């Protein structure tokens, strides 16, 4: 089969045919096809490996033009931007009244009513850091405040900023903040910031030097925008004690918000939120299924409710019973002992 039979006329099609014809002949049998259109467009996540002489070689290759890229933004940063505000709201959070109030004052109010701070003659915080044990609701709180402001939401993790090649991590930081300024009002959420924000020390390790270079660029970017502006930064970590003091000084990250483990009353609220849409048996109550268990964080309670519903489906029942919750709790504990990834309960 001649590949040109399935291609429309046009310069791009002609270029493809020419390249494929050049690849023909023994012993060439395999080729990777990429860069199929002009410089103003980009194709993300394409890794198609095709046989040069295979019949219908373009039929099953998923390709799509996802949009025209701005000249000033690197395509590697665009994947961290959410086109729509997160759907999570403050009503989805059980408890945490104190942290919710703090993040409203530090992030929501400066974005929605910056004039209030001017009238009071005070400077609005540039950013905040959320800290607490895994599963206490740091990511959920960041998404909820983005929803309440309708701001553009850019999310990246510390691991995303740790790049193999020299200078790439710092470049990604620059691109993220450049994109944030161009998408204002905007919230930049950097989760697991301890991956790049740990205390600096003298090292000869190339990897550690690259991490420190990325941290320096982050500090530079935090210094580079006005607190009155429409960009706010939210950091999150499980290990605030390990962070470099320069990252947390006033003028960069102005507020520290601790998310504690939930108490009994808060756990009841979280349980009620995650079972609100479930078809529960009459004897299913918080006291019946969770009051005797060890303290569980919000993410674990959500995981137990989801698992209980899955067990009921597996048994072909439309009602979730107490035994389903008991088995779900047991399964969760087994996964925890086996070192299950934290993301399971996020």
C-alpha positions as CSV (number, residue, x, y, z in Angstrom):
1,X,0.0,0.0,0.0
2,X,1.2,3.5,-0.9
3,X,0.7,5.8,2.2
4,X,0.0,8.7,-0.1
5,X,-3.3,7.0,-1.1
6,X,-4.8,8.0,2.3
7,X,-3.4,11.5,2.5
8,X,-5.1,14.7,1.3
9,X,-3.2,17.1,-0.9
10,X,-1.3,19.8,0.8
11,X,2.2,20.8,1.8
12,X,2.1,18.9,5.1
13,X,0.8,15.7,3.4
14,X,3.5,16.0,0.7
15,X,6.2,16.4,3.4
16,X,5.0,13.2,5.1
17,X,5.0,11.2,1.9
18,X,8.5,12.4,1.0
19,X,9.9,11.4,4.4
20,X,8.2,8.0,4.3
21,X,9.6,7.3,0.8
22,X,13.0,8.2,2.0
23,X,12.7,5.6,4.8
24,X,11.7,2.8,2.4
25,X,14.1,0.1,1.4
26,X,16.0,-2.7,3.1
27,X,16.9,-3.0,6.0
28,X,14.7,0.0,7.2
29,X,11.5,-1.4,8.6
30,X,10.6,0.9,11.5
31,X,10.2,4.7,12.0
32,X,8.9,7.2,14.5
33,X,6.8,10.0,13.0
34,X,6.6,13.4,14.6
35,X,6.5,17.1,13.9
36,X,3.8,16.9,11.2
37,X,2.7,20.5,11.1
38,X,3.9,24.1,11.2
39,X,5.7,25.9,14.0
40,X,2.6,27.6,15.4
41,X,1.0,24.3,16.4
42,X,2.0,21.6,18.7
43,X,1.0,18.0,19.4
44,X,1.2,16.8,23.0
45,X,1.8,13.2,24.2
46,X,2.4,11.6,20.8
47,X,4.6,8.5,20.9
48,X,3.5,6.5,17.8
49,X,5.8,3.8,16.5
50,X,4.7,2.5,13.1
51,X,5.8,0.0,10.4
52,X,6.9,1.9,7.3
53,X,5.4,-0.7,4.9
54,X,2.4,-1.7,7.2
55,X,-1.0,-1.4,5.7
56,X,-3.1,1.4,7.0
57,X,-0.3,2.7,9.2
58,X,-2.0,6.0,10.0
59,X,-5.4,4.7,10.8
60,X,-4.7,3.9,14.5
61,X,-2.3,6.7,15.3
62,X,-4.2,9.1,17.7
63,X,-3.3,12.6,16.6
64,X,-5.1,15.9,17.3
65,X,-4.3,19.6,17.1
66,X,-5.0,20.7,20.6
67,X,-4.6,24.4,19.9
68,X,-2.3,27.2,18.8
69,X,0.4,27.8,21.4
70,X,1.5,31.3,22.5
71,X,5.0,32.2,21.3
72,X,6.1,33.0,24.9
73,X,4.9,29.9,26.8
74,X,6.8,26.6,26.6
75,X,4.5,23.7,25.9
76,X,5.9,21.7,28.8
77,X,4.2,24.2,31.2
78,X,0.8,24.2,29.6
79,X,-0.1,20.7,31.0
80,X,-0.1,22.2,34.5
81,X,-2.9,24.7,33.7
82,X,-6.5,23.7,34.2
83,X,-8.8,25.3,31.6
84,X,-11.8,25.2,34.0
85,X,-11.8,26.0,37.8
86,X,-11.8,23.0,40.1
87,X,-15.2,21.6,41.0
88,X,-14.4,21.2,44.7
89,X,-16.0,23.8,47.0
90,X,-15.6,24.7,50.7
91,X,-18.8,22.7,51.3
92,X,-16.9,19.5,50.3
93,X,-14.5,20.0,53.3
94,X,-15.5,18.5,56.6
95,X,-14.3,20.7,59.5
96,X,-11.2,22.9,59.0
97,X,-13.2,26.0,59.8
98,X,-10.0,27.8,61.0
99,X,-7.8,27.0,57.9
100,X,-10.8,27.8,55.6
101,X,-11.1,31.2,57.2
102,X,-7.4,31.9,56.9
103,X,-7.1,30.9,53.3
104,X,-10.2,33.0,52.4
105,X,-8.5,36.0,54.0
106,X,-5.1,35.4,52.5
107,X,-6.1,34.3,48.9
108,X,-9.7,34.7,48.1
109,X,-10.3,38.2,49.5
110,X,-7.1,39.7,47.9
111,X,-8.2,38.3,44.5
112,X,-11.9,39.3,44.7
113,X,-11.7,42.6,46.7
114,X,-8.1,43.9,46.7
115,X,-9.5,47.4,47.5
116,X,-10.3,46.3,51.1
117,X,-6.7,45.9,51.8
118,X,-5.9,49.3,50.3
119,X,-8.6,51.0,52.4
120,X,-7.1,49.4,55.5
121,X,-3.6,50.5,54.5
122,X,-2.2,47.0,54.8
123,X,-0.4,44.7,52.3
124,X,-2.2,41.6,51.1
125,X,-0.3,38.3,51.4
126,X,1.6,37.1,48.3
127,X,1.1,33.5,49.2
128,X,0.5,30.9,51.8
129,X,1.8,27.5,52.7
130,X,-0.5,24.6,53.8
131,X,1.2,22.0,56.0
132,X,0.1,18.9,57.8
133,X,0.1,15.2,57.6
134,X,-0.8,13.3,54.4
135,X,-4.6,13.2,53.7
136,X,-5.6,16.2,55.9
137,X,-7.0,18.2,52.9
138,X,-4.3,20.4,51.6
139,X,-5.0,19.8,48.0
140,X,-8.8,20.0,48.5
141,X,-8.5,23.3,50.3
142,X,-6.4,24.8,47.5
143,X,-8.9,23.6,44.8
144,X,-11.8,25.0,46.9
145,X,-10.3,28.5,47.1
146,X,-9.6,28.4,43.3
147,X,-13.3,27.5,42.8
148,X,-14.5,30.3,45.0
149,X,-12.5,32.9,43.1
150,X,-13.0,31.5,39.6
151,X,-9.3,32.1,39.1
152,X,-7.1,30.2,36.7
153,X,-5.6,27.2,38.5
154,X,-2.1,26.1,37.8
155,X,-0.9,23.0,39.7
156,X,2.5,21.4,39.8
157,X,4.3,19.2,42.3
158,X,7.8,19.5,43.6
159,X,8.6,16.3,41.7
160,X,7.6,18.0,38.4
161,X,10.2,20.7,39.1
162,X,13.0,18.2,39.6
163,X,14.4,17.7,36.1
164,X,17.2,15.5,34.8
165,X,18.9,18.1,32.6
166,X,20.7,21.2,33.9
167,X,18.5,24.3,34.0
168,X,15.3,22.6,33.0
169,X,13.7,22.8,36.5
170,X,14.5,26.5,36.7
171,X,13.1,27.0,33.2
172,X,9.8,25.3,34.1
173,X,9.4,27.5,37.2
174,X,9.9,30.6,35.0
175,X,7.4,29.3,32.5
176,X,4.8,28.5,35.1
177,X,4.9,32.0,36.6
178,X,5.0,33.6,33.1
179,X,1.8,31.7,32.3
180,X,0.3,32.7,35.6
181,X,0.8,36.4,35.0
182,X,-0.7,36.0,31.5
183,X,-3.7,34.2,32.9
184,X,-4.4,36.4,35.8
185,X,-6.4,36.3,38.1
186,X,-4.5,33.1,38.8
187,X,-3.6,30.7,41.7
188,X,-0.3,28.8,41.4
189,X,-0.5,25.7,43.6
190,X,2.9,23.9,44.2
191,X,2.3,20.6,46.0
192,X,5.0,18.6,47.8
193,X,7.2,21.6,47.7
194,X,9.8,19.9,50.0
195,X,11.0,18.1,46.9
196,X,12.8,21.3,45.8
197,X,12.5,23.6,48.9
198,X,14.6,21.8,51.5
199,X,17.4,23.5,53.4
200,X,20.4,24.3,51.2
201,X,23.8,22.9,52.0
202,X,27.2,22.6,50.3
203,X,27.2,19.6,47.9
204,X,29.1,18.3,45.0
205,X,26.2,16.2,43.7
206,X,25.0,17.4,40.3
207,X,21.5,16.4,41.2
208,X,21.4,18.4,44.4
209,X,23.0,21.4,42.7
210,X,20.2,21.3,40.1
211,X,17.5,21.2,42.9
212,X,19.1,24.2,44.6
213,X,19.2,26.0,41.3
214,X,15.5,25.4,40.9
215,X,14.9,26.7,44.4
216,X,16.8,29.9,43.7
217,X,14.6,30.5,40.6
218,X,11.5,29.9,42.7
219,X,12.7,32.5,45.3
220,X,13.4,34.9,42.4
221,X,9.9,34.5,41.0
222,X,8.3,34.9,44.4
223,X,10.2,38.2,44.7
224,X,9.2,39.2,41.2
225,X,5.5,40.0,41.5
226,X,3.5,42.5,43.5
227,X,1.4,41.5,46.5
228,X,-1.3,43.7,45.0
229,X,-1.3,41.7,41.8
230,X,-3.7,39.1,40.6
231,X,-1.4,36.1,41.1
232,X,-1.4,34.2,44.4
233,X,0.9,31.3,45.4
234,X,-0.2,28.3,47.5
235,X,2.5,25.8,48.6
236,X,1.8,22.5,50.4
237,X,4.0,20.1,52.3
238,X,4.0,17.3,54.8
239,X,7.5,18.4,56.1
240,X,7.5,22.1,56.8
241,X,10.4,21.6,59.3
242,X,12.7,20.6,56.3
243,X,12.1,23.7,54.2
244,X,14.6,26.4,53.6
245,X,13.9,29.5,55.8
246,X,14.4,31.8,52.8
247,X,11.3,30.2,51.2
248,X,9.1,31.0,54.2
249,X,10.2,34.5,55.1
250,X,7.6,37.3,55.0
251,X,7.4,39.0,51.6
252,X,7.5,35.6,49.9
253,X,5.2,33.3,51.8
254,X,3.4,35.4,54.3
255,X,1.0,33.0,56.0
256,X,1.5,29.4,57.4
257,X,-1.7,27.4,57.7
258,X,-1.7,24.2,59.6
259,X,-4.2,21.4,58.7
260,X,-4.5,19.2,61.8
261,X,-5.7,15.6,62.0
262,X,-9.5,15.5,62.3
263,X,-11.1,15.1,65.7
264,X,-14.2,13.0,66.3
265,X,-16.6,15.8,65.4
266,X,-14.7,16.6,62.2
267,X,-14.6,12.9,61.2
268,X,-18.4,12.7,61.5
269,X,-18.7,15.7,59.1
270,X,-16.3,14.1,56.6
271,X,-18.2,10.8,56.8
272,X,-21.5,12.6,56.2
273,X,-20.1,14.5,53.2
274,X,-18.8,11.3,51.5
275,X,-21.9,9.2,52.2
276,X,-24.5,11.9,51.3
277,X,-25.1,10.4,47.9
278,X,-24.8,6.7,48.9
279,X,-27.8,4.4,49.4
280,X,-27.0,3.2,53.0
281,X,-28.7,0.6,55.0
282,X,-30.7,2.0,58.0
283,X,-28.2,0.7,60.5
284,X,-25.2,2.4,58.9
285,X,-24.2,5.4,61.0
286,X,-20.8,6.9,61.8
287,X,-21.0,5.4,65.3
288,X,-21.7,2.0,63.9
289,X,-18.8,1.8,61.4
290,X,-16.1,4.3,62.4
291,X,-16.3,5.5,65.9
292,X,-14.2,2.6,67.3
293,X,-11.5,2.9,64.7
294,X,-8.2,4.7,65.1
295,X,-8.1,8.3,64.0
296,X,-8.3,8.4,60.2
297,X,-7.7,11.4,58.1
298,X,-10.2,12.8,55.6
299,X,-8.6,11.1,52.6
300,X,-8.8,7.7,54.3
301,X,-12.5,8.2,55.3
302,X,-13.3,9.0,51.7
303,X,-11.4,5.9,50.5
304,X,-13.3,3.7,53.0
305,X,-16.7,5.1,51.7
306,X,-15.7,4.5,48.1
307,X,-14.4,1.0,48.9
308,X,-17.6,0.1,50.8
309,X,-19.7,1.1,47.8
310,X,-17.5,-1.0,45.4
311,X,-18.0,-4.0,47.7
312,X,-21.8,-3.6,47.6
313,X,-21.6,-3.4,43.8
314,X,-19.5,-6.5,43.7
315,X,-22.1,-8.3,45.7
316,X,-24.8,-7.0,43.3
317,X,-26.5,-5.1,46.0
318,X,-28.0,-1.6,45.7
319,X,-27.6,-0.9,49.5
320,X,-24.3,-0.4,51.3
321,X,-24.4,-2.2,54.7
322,X,-22.3,-2.2,57.9
323,X,-20.3,-5.3,56.8
324,X,-19.2,-3.4,53.6
325,X,-17.7,-0.7,55.7
326,X,-16.0,-3.2,58.0
327,X,-14.4,-5.0,55.1
328,X,-13.4,-1.6,53.5
329,X,-11.7,-0.5,56.7
330,X,-9.9,-3.9,56.9
331,X,-8.8,-3.6,53.3
332,X,-7.5,-0.1,53.8
333,X,-5.4,-1.2,56.9
334,X,-3.9,-4.0,54.9
335,X,-3.0,-1.6,52.1
336,X,-1.4,0.7,54.6
337,X,0.7,-2.1,56.1
338,X,1.7,-3.1,52.6
339,X,3.0,0.4,51.8
340,X,0.2,1.4,49.5
341,X,0.9,4.7,47.6
342,X,-0.5,7.8,49.3
343,X,-2.3,8.8,46.1
344,X,-4.8,6.0,46.6
345,X,-6.4,8.0,49.4
346,X,-5.9,11.5,47.9
